[in-house]
Amino acid sequence: MKLTKDFLGSRLVQEGVITQKQLEQALEYQKTNRVFLGKALVDLGYCKEEDIARVMAKRAGIPFVSLETFPIDPSAVAKLPTEAQRKYKALPIGFSGDKLLVAMQHPNNVMAIDDIRILTGYDIKPVVVPDSEFSAALEKYSRVNLEFEQSADEQLPEEDVDIEAGDAEVKPAVQLANMILVQAVNAKASDVHIEVYESQLRIRFRIDGVLHDMMQLSRKMHASLVSRIKIMANMNIAERRIPQDGRMSIKIEGRTIDARVASLPASFGERLTLRLLDRSAKIITLEELGLEQVVLQKYRDAINMPYGCILVTGPTGSGKSTSLYASLITVDRVAKNVITVEDPVEYRMEGINQIQINPKAGLTFASGLRSILRSDPDIIMVGEIRDQETAKLAIEAALTGHLVFSTLHTNDAAGAISRLTEMGIEPFLTASSIVCILAQRLARVLCRNCKQEYEITRDELGDIPDFPFNEGEDRVKLYRPVGCIRCSNTGYRGRTGIYELLFVTETIQRLALERRPAREIKEAAIAEGMITLRQDGLIKVKQGITSLEELMRVIL
């Protein structure tokens, strides 16, 4: 429920929820961070969303309901069309006698209530719910039609393409494809997996790095659904025996989404994997990555150097590209010529020349990098070092006065040096060109609404001897996941980075020249003060950002 900041603040003070001093501090926070006053109060820990909603409900004479405990009736949800739900910010949640209970963000909107009454045929009883609960419920229960629009650089086939002659399920397949994509985008899924088995079609979303079962459908829908998506991605629907790759751009509620589609022939039929990239998403800054303050300052110093090579390492899906983009937005894009070669171009950035590789046309990372070097660059970003040629060109570019950013698939920072040696790069080139290596993982963040506090002793953490206890501290407060409507009952909401930053000092250079194994290089870096991935993760566990269970899942 939205009210003016003056009314909201004074009402909360009158009800004793916050003090006048807290209100003044929240107003200052609001001004600095440009957020609603309610969010400012919650962010500062002065009150909860439920406190705000209860006060507003009391003031308006409207019942307060928490969707954490109120069982939403799907038959009530279905009474109001999705378009109206989103237009009026209203979600039917149940029945009270002959009235329809409707959770509303603007419960005093008389015109909206009249429209909902006409659309549903029921008398309406509005209720107030916390904003985040309302948003989560609307996202979970609403179903909207997907509006496909041709992007400027990709032509999609006509909607009336005959997928399979005489196929009576073409229209249901279109609706199903639309629904899957909308749900995936609303759930902030990074990937969609469409898999067929002997008796069923399974749809899974990867959310915050973990796969979740979303739908189990009749296998009869498989062929038409796959054909529909392949047509959208400009793939050959007649070819089912070999893997294919395709791309498409779609618009969902005004947001432009790029999707990479990969097909793979499996035992019971083709499976599809869709990687979703929100083109309109805000690029994360270095401060938002989750680097410890000391590590952040050291990394800032590194990316402001005039030349050298900076590597970001980790497995697929560990956020390496995000870290590179966060690094690039800090550089001077007016005085510097910044060029990237990527696969794919995930975010469009002003002031940076971004090149999409196209192996079919002969444009690879190596050939693209070779061409970039003839275009007078100051800063170069290579999406990934995959082969010896790309590695050699990147290292040579760093040695000839360019600042080079790239990624490498290794388990930790020290492993990157050994990996380059295995790829055929001479150790003296590696030692003299690399400035630092940032290794990372992504861990799920505990839901702020439902995480549960508990105490654990030093003895109980005996199998984790490196836990960061303070001197004289024998027990510590940690948090575990519980699950609520806001986090879809997972206990987690969002992700944060876990990092280790290795600087190539004289000691590390000497070990690299001697071709020492990664283990020795890591031990030397730790002796020089490097915080390892595990140590950084344990710090975040102690801070209540994530849980021990999640850390053990991400880092052995």
C-alpha positions in Angstrom: 0.0 0.0 0.0 1.6 3.3 -1.2 1.1 6.5 0.9 3.0 9.7 1.0 6.3 9.7 2.9 5.1 12.4 5.3 1.9 10.5 6.2 3.6 7.2 6.4 6.5 8.4 8.6 4.3 10.4 11.0 1.8 7.5 11.3 4.6 5.0 12.2 5.9 7.4 14.8 2.4 7.9 16.3 1.9 4.1 16.5 5.3 3.6 18.3 6.7 1.5 15.5 9.7 3.8 15.0 11.1 6.8 16.8 11.4 10.3 15.4 15.2 10.0 15.2 14.8 6.7 13.2 12.4 8.5 10.8 14.9 11.3 10.2 17.7 8.8 9.5 15.4 6.8 7.2 14.5 10.0 5.3 18.2 10.8 4.8 18.8 7.2 3.6 15.9 7.5 1.3 17.3 10.7 -0.2 20.7 9.2 -0.7 19.6 5.9 -2.1 16.4 7.0 -3.9 14.1 4.4 -2.5 10.6 4.5 -1.0 10.5 5.4 2.7 9.1 2.0 3.6 12.0 0.2 2.0 14.5 2.6 3.7 13.0 1.7 7.1 13.2 -2.0 6.4 16.7 -1.8 5.0 17.9 0.0 8.1 16.2 -2.6 10.3 14.0 -0.1 12.1 10.8 -2.1 11.3 9.4 -4.9 9.2 7.2 -4.7 6.1 4.5 -6.3 8.2 4.7 -3.4 10.7 4.2 -0.9 7.9 1.3 -2.9 6.4 -0.5 -3.3 9.7 -0.3 0.4 10.5 -1.6 1.3 7.1 -4.4 -1.3 7.3 -5.5 0.1 10.7 -5.5 3.7 9.4 -7.6 2.7 6.4 -9.9 0.4 8.3 -9.1 -2.5 6.0 -8.1 -6.0 7.2 -4.5 -7.0 7.3 -3.5 -10.4 5.9 -0.1 -12.2 5.8 0.2 -14.5 2.8 2.7 -16.5 4.8 -0.1 -18.0 6.8 -3.1 -17.4 4.5 -3.8 -20.3 2.1 -4.3 -18.7 -1.4 -7.3 -20.3 -3.2 -6.4 -20.9 -6.9 -10.1 -20.8 -7.8 -10.2 -17.2 -6.4 -7.1 -16.2 -8.4 -8.7 -17.4 -11.6 -11.7 -15.1 -11.1 -9.7 -12.1 -12.3 -7.9 -12.0 -15.7 -4.2 -11.6 -15.4 -4.1 -8.4 -17.3 -6.5 -6.9 -14.7 -4.4 -8.3 -11.9 -1.3 -6.4 -13.1 -3.2 -3.3 -14.2 -4.9 -2.8 -10.8 -2.1 -4.4 -8.7 -4.7 -6.7 -7.2 -4.8 -10.5 -6.6 -7.9 -12.4 -5.4 -6.8 -14.8 -2.6 -10.0 -16.3 -1.3 -13.6 -15.9 -0.4 -15.3 -14.4 2.7 -19.0 -15.5 2.5 -20.3 -14.2 -0.8 -17.4 -11.7 -1.1 -14.1 -12.1 -3.0 -11.0 -11.3 -0.9 -8.6 -9.3 -3.0 -5.1 -8.3 -1.9 -4.4 -4.8 -3.2 -1.5 -2.5 -3.2 -3.9 0.4 -3.5 -6.9 -0.8 -1.5 -8.5 2.7 -1.4 -8.7 2.9 -5.2 -12.6 2.9 -5.5 -12.5 2.8 -9.3 -10.3 -0.3 -9.3 -12.6 -2.0 -6.9 -15.6 -1.3 -9.0 -13.9 -2.6 -12.1 -12.8 -5.8 -10.3 -16.4 -6.3 -9.1 -17.7 -6.0 -12.7 -15.0 -8.3 -14.1 -15.5 -11.0 -11.4 -19.2 -10.7 -10.6 -18.4 -10.6 -6.9 -18.6 -8.0 -4.2 -15.1 -7.1 -3.3 -13.5 -7.1 0.2 -10.0 -5.5 -0.2 -7.2 -6.5 2.2 -3.7 -5.2 2.9 -0.6 -7.4 2.6 3.1 -6.6 2.8 4.4 -5.4 -0.6 7.0 -8.1 -1.0 4.5 -10.9 -0.2 2.1 -9.3 -2.7 4.8 -9.2 -5.5 5.8 -12.8 -4.8 2.2 -14.1 -4.9 1.4 -12.1 -8.0 4.5 -13.5 -9.7 3.7 -17.1 -8.6 0.0 -17.2 -9.5 -0.5 -14.9 -12.4 -0.3 -16.0 -16.0 0.1 -13.4 -18.7 0.2 -13.6 -22.5 3.6 -13.1 -24.0 3.9 -10.4 -26.6 6.5 -11.4 -29.2 8.1 -8.6 -31.1 10.7 -8.8 -33.8 14.0 -7.3 -32.6 15.9 -4.8 -34.7 18.6 -7.3 -35.6 16.7 -10.6 -35.7 13.7 -11.5 -37.9 11.4 -14.0 -36.4 9.2 -16.2 -38.6 5.5 -15.4 -39.1 3.2 -16.6 -36.3 1.1 -18.7 -38.7 3.9 -20.9 -39.8 2.7 -24.5 -40.2 4.7 -26.3 -37.6 3.5 -29.8 -38.5 0.8 -30.3 -41.1 -2.4 -31.3 -39.5 -1.1 -30.9 -36.0 -4.1 -30.1 -33.8 -1.8 -29.1 -30.9 -0.1 -26.2 -32.6 -2.1 -23.5 -30.7 -1.7 -25.2 -27.3 2.1 -25.4 -28.0 2.2 -21.7 -28.7 0.4 -21.0 -25.5 2.6 -23.4 -23.5 5.8 -21.9 -24.9 4.6 -18.4 -24.0 3.7 -19.5 -20.5 7.0 -21.2 -19.9 9.0 -18.1 -21.0 6.9 -15.7 -18.9 7.2 -17.9 -15.8 11.0 -18.3 -16.3 11.5 -14.5 -16.7 9.3 -13.7 -13.7 11.1 -16.3 -11.6 14.4 -14.7 -12.6 15.6 -18.1 -14.0 18.9 -18.1 -15.9 18.1 -21.4 -17.8 15.1 -23.4 -18.9 15.5 -27.1 -19.5 12.9 -28.9 -21.6 13.4 -32.7 -21.2 11.4 -35.6 -22.5 11.2 -39.1 -20.9 9.3 -42.3 -21.6 6.1 -41.1 -20.1 6.3 -37.4 -19.5 7.7 -34.0 -20.5 9.5 -32.2 -17.7 10.2 -28.4 -17.5 12.9 -27.3 -15.1 14.2 -23.7 -14.3 17.6 -22.9 -12.9 17.0 -20.3 -10.3 19.9 -18.9 -8.2 22.1 -21.7 -9.6 19.9 -24.6 -8.6 17.5 -26.5 -10.8 13.8 -26.7 -9.8 11.0 -28.8 -11.2 8.3 -26.5 -12.5 6.0 -28.6 -14.7 5.4 -32.2 -15.6 3.3 -32.5 -18.7 2.0 -35.1 -21.1 4.6 -36.4 -23.5 2.2 -35.7 -26.3 3.1 -32.0 -26.1 6.8 -32.6 -26.7 7.1 -32.5 -30.5 4.9 -29.4 -31.0 6.5 -27.5 -28.1 10.1 -28.2 -29.4 9.1 -27.3 -32.9 7.5 -24.0 -31.7 10.6 -22.9 -29.8 12.9 -24.0 -32.7 10.9 -21.9 -35.1 11.2 -18.9 -32.8 15.0 -19.5 -32.6 15.5 -19.9 -36.4 16.5 -23.5 -36.1 15.8 -26.4 -38.5 12.7 -28.1 -37.2 13.1 -31.0 -39.7 16.5 -32.0 -38.3 16.3 -33.9 -35.0 19.4 -36.1 -35.3 22.1 -33.6 -34.6 22.6 -30.8 -32.0 21.6 -27.3 -33.1 22.1 -23.8 -31.7 19.7 -20.9 -32.2 18.9 -17.4 -30.8 15.8 -15.3 -30.4 14.8 -12.0 -28.9 11.4 -11.5 -27.2 9.7 -8.8 -25.2 7.9 -9.7 -22.0 6.1 -6.8 -20.3 8.3 -4.3 -21.9 11.6 -6.1 -21.1 13.8 -7.3 -23.9 15.0 -10.9 -23.3 17.7 -12.6 -25.4 17.6 -16.4 -25.4 20.2 -18.8 -26.6 18.7 -22.2 -27.5 20.6 -25.4 -27.7 19.0 -28.7 -28.9 20.4 -32.1 -28.1 19.1 -35.5 -29.4 18.4 -37.7 -26.4 17.0 -41.3 -25.9 13.4 -40.3 -25.9 13.6 -37.2 -28.2 15.2 -33.8 -28.4 15.8 -31.8 -25.3 16.2 -28.1 -25.3 18.2 -25.8 -23.1 17.4 -22.0 -23.1 19.8 -19.5 -21.6 18.0 -16.3 -20.8 19.7 -12.9 -20.8 17.7 -9.8 -19.7 19.1 -7.1 -21.9 17.4 -4.4 -19.8 18.9 -5.7 -16.5 21.1 -3.3 -14.6 24.8 -4.0 -14.7 26.1 -4.9 -11.2 28.8 -2.6 -9.8 32.0 -3.7 -8.1 30.5 -2.7 -4.7 27.5 -5.0 -5.3 29.6 -8.1 -6.2 30.2 -9.1 -2.5 34.0 -8.5 -2.4 35.3 -7.8 1.1 36.4 -4.2 1.5 40.1 -4.9 1.6 39.9 -7.2 -1.4 37.8 -4.7 -3.3 40.4 -1.9 -2.8 43.2 -4.2 -4.0 41.2 -5.2 -7.1 40.4 -1.6 -7.9 44.1 -0.8 -7.8 44.7 -3.7 -10.3 42.1 -2.7 -12.8 43.4 0.9 -12.8 46.8 -0.2 -14.0 47.8 0.9 -17.5 48.7 -2.6 -18.8 48.8 -6.2 -17.8 46.4 -9.2 -17.8 43.6 -9.7 -15.3 42.0 -13.1 -15.2 38.7 -14.1 -13.7 38.3 -17.9 -13.1 35.7 -20.3 -12.0 33.4 -23.0 -13.4 30.5 -22.3 -15.8 27.8 -20.2 -14.2 30.0 -18.8 -11.4 29.4 -15.1 -12.5 32.7 -14.5 -14.3 31.2 -12.3 -17.0 29.3 -10.3 -14.4 32.6 -9.5 -12.7 34.2 -8.5 -16.0 31.3 -6.1 -16.8 31.5 -4.6 -13.3 35.2 -4.0 -13.9 34.7 -2.4 -17.3 32.1 0.1 -16.1 34.6 1.6 -13.7 37.2 2.4 -16.4 37.3 5.8 -18.3 35.3 5.0 -21.4 35.9 8.5 -22.8 39.7 8.7 -22.6 40.2 5.0 -23.3 39.4 2.9 -26.3 37.7 -0.2 -24.9 36.9 -3.2 -27.2 35.5 -6.6 -26.2 35.1 -9.9 -28.1 32.4 -12.0 -26.5 30.1 -15.1 -26.9 27.5 -13.9 -26.4 27.3 -10.1 -25.8 25.3 -10.4 -22.6 25.0 -6.7 -21.8 25.1 -3.7 -24.1 27.4 -1.0 -22.6 27.6 2.6 -23.7 31.1 3.8 -24.8 32.4 0.2 -25.4 32.8 -1.5 -28.8 31.5 -5.0 -28.3 32.0 -7.8 -30.9 30.0 -11.0 -31.0 32.0 -14.0 -32.3 30.6 -15.9 -35.2 32.6 -19.1 -35.8 30.6 -20.0 -39.0 31.8 -16.8 -40.5 35.4 -17.3 -39.3 35.2 -14.8 -36.4 36.5 -16.6 -33.3 38.1 -15.3 -30.1 41.5 -15.6 -31.7 40.7 -13.9 -35.0 38.6 -11.2 -33.3 41.5 -10.5 -30.8 43.9 -10.3 -33.7 41.7 -7.7 -35.4 41.2 -5.7 -32.2 44.9 -5.2 -31.9 44.9 -3.4 -35.2 42.3 -0.9 -33.9 44.4 1.0 -31.4 42.8 -0.4 -28.2 43.7 0.7 -24.7 41.6 -1.9 -22.9 40.6 -5.3 -24.3 38.1 -7.8 -22.9 38.2 -11.4 -24.2 35.1 -13.3 -23.2 37.0 -16.6 -22.6 40.4 -18.1 -23.2 39.7 -21.5 -24.8 42.8 -22.4 -26.8 46.5 -21.7 -27.1 46.2 -19.2 -29.8 43.8 -17.0 -27.9 45.9 -17.3 -24.7 49.1 -16.4 -26.6 47.5 -13.3 -28.2 46.0 -12.1 -24.9 49.3 -12.5 -23.1 51.2 -10.7 -25.9 48.7 -7.9 -25.9 49.2 -7.4 -22.1 53.0 -7.3 -22.6 52.7 -4.6 -25.3 51.0 -2.0 -23.3 47.3 -3.1 -23.2 45.1 -3.9 -20.2 43.5 -7.2 -20.9 40.6 -8.8 -19.1 39.6 -12.4 -19.7 38.2 -15.6 -18.1 39.5 -19.1 -17.7 37.9 -22.3 -16.4 39.9 -23.3 -13.3 38.9 -24.3 -9.8 40.9 -21.6 -8.0 43.2 -18.7 -8.7 46.5 -20.6 -8.5 45.2 -23.1 -11.0 45.1 -20.5 -13.7 48.9 -20.2 -13.9 49.3 -24.0 -14.3 46.5 -24.0 -16.8 48.2 -21.5 -19.0 51.4 -23.5 -18.8 49.5 -26.6 -19.9 48.1 -24.7 -22.8 51.6 -24.1 -24.1 52.3 -20.6 -22.8 55.8 -20.1 -21.6 56.0 -19.5 -17.9 58.1 -16.4 -18.3 55.3 -14.8 -20.4 52.7 -15.7 -17.8 54.8 -14.5 -14.9 55.6 -11.1 -16.5 52.1 -10.3 -17.9 49.5 -11.4 -15.3 48.7 -8.7 -12.7 46.2 -10.7 -10.7 43.7 -13.6 -10.8 40.2 -13.4 -9.3 38.6 -16.8 -8.6 35.0 -16.9 -7.7 31.8 -18.9 -7.0 28.2 -17.9 -6.5 26.3 -18.8 -3.3 22.6 -18.3 -2.6 21.7 -15.6 -0.1 19.5 -16.5 2.8 16.0 -15.0 2.6 16.0 -12.0 4.9 12.3 -12.6 5.7 12.5 -16.2 7.0 16.1 -17.1 7.9 16.3 -18.7 11.3 19.0 -17.8 13.9 20.7 -20.5 15.9 23.9 -20.8 18.0 26.7 -23.2 17.4 29.8 -23.9 19.5 33.4 -24.2 18.6 33.3 -27.9 19.4 30.3 -28.4 17.1 32.3 -26.8 14.4 35.2 -29.1 15.0 35.2 -30.3 11.4 35.7 -26.7 10.2 38.8 -25.8 12.1 39.3 -22.6 10.0 36.0 -21.0 11.0 36.7 -17.3 11.8 36.1 -17.2 15.5 37.1 -14.0 17.3 39.7 -14.4 20.1 38.0 -15.8 23.2 34.8 -16.6 21.3 33.4 -20.1 22.0 30.0 -19.9 20.3 28.6 -17.9 17.4 25.2 -17.0 16.0 24.6 -18.4 12.5 21.5 -18.7 10.3 19.7 -21.5 8.5 17.2 -21.5 5.6 13.5 -22.0 6.4 11.3 -21.0 3.4 8.4 -18.6 2.8 6.3 -17.2 0.0 8.8 -14.5 -0.8 11.6 -17.0 -1.5 9.2 -19.7 -3.1 9.9 -21.9 0.0 13.6 -22.4 -0.8 15.0 -20.3 2.1 17.2 -18.4 -0.3 16.6 -15.3 -2.4 19.3 -14.0 -4.8 23.1 -14.8 -4.9 26.3 -13.3 -3.8 29.9 -13.9 -4.9 32.6 -15.7 -3.0 36.1 -14.7 -4.0 39.8 -15.2 -3.7 42.2 -12.6 -5.2 45.8 -13.7 -6.1 48.3 -11.1 -7.0 51.3 -12.2 -9.0 54.1 -11.0 -6.7 57.8 -11.7 -7.1 57.4 -14.9 -5.1 54.5 -16.1 -7.3 56.5 -15.2 -10.4 59.5 -17.3 -9.2 57.2 -20.3 -8.6 55.6 -19.9 -12.0 59.0 -19.8 -13.7 60.0 -23.0 -11.9 56.7 -24.6 -13.1 55.7 -25.4 -9.5 52.3 -27.0 -9.1 49.2 -25.0 -8.3 49.2 -26.3 -4.7 52.6 -24.6 -3.9 51.5 -21.4 -5.6 48.4 -21.3 -3.5 50.3 -21.9 -0.3 52.7 -19.1 -1.1 49.8 -16.7 -1.9 48.1 -17.6 1.5 51.4 -16.9 3.3 51.3 -13.5 1.6 47.8 -12.8 2.9 45.4 -14.1 0.3 41.9 -14.9 1.5 40.8 -18.2 0.0 37.4 -19.0 -1.5 36.6 -21.2 1.6 37.7 -18.4 4.0 35.7 -15.8 2.2 32.7 -18.1 2.3 33.0 -18.7 6.0 33.1 -15.0 6.6 29.8 -14.6 4.7 28.4 -17.5 6.8 29.3 -15.7 10.0 27.8 -12.4 8.7 24.5 -14.2 8.1 24.6 -13.7 4.3 24.5 -17.4 3.5 24.4 -20.7 5.3 27.0 -23.4 6.1 25.0 -25.9 4.0 25.0 -23.6 1.0 28.8 -23.0 1.4 29.4 -26.7 1.5 27.4 -27.2 -1.6 29.3 -24.6 -3.5 32.8 -25.1 -2.1 34.2 -28.5 -0.9 
